[in-house]
């Protein structure tokens, strides 16, 4: 939970700044779906909405894959 909160706190400062977000691994997974790393095993899913990024899901690589399949 602390890792997730730390990533959520840092995300607004690095989103849209490729040099700053390299360590978080922010990347586009699908149209309107972005991922970043909270740790080596935990991924966070964000959805852009009116100039903001809304946190939607946290899980492992496999759980994120299932999330994308079931959207």
Secondary structure, DSSP 8 states (H G I E B T S, - for coil): -HHHHHHHHHHHHHTT-TTTSTTTT-EEEETTEEEEESSSS-EEEEEEETTEEEEEEEE-HHHHHHHHHT-
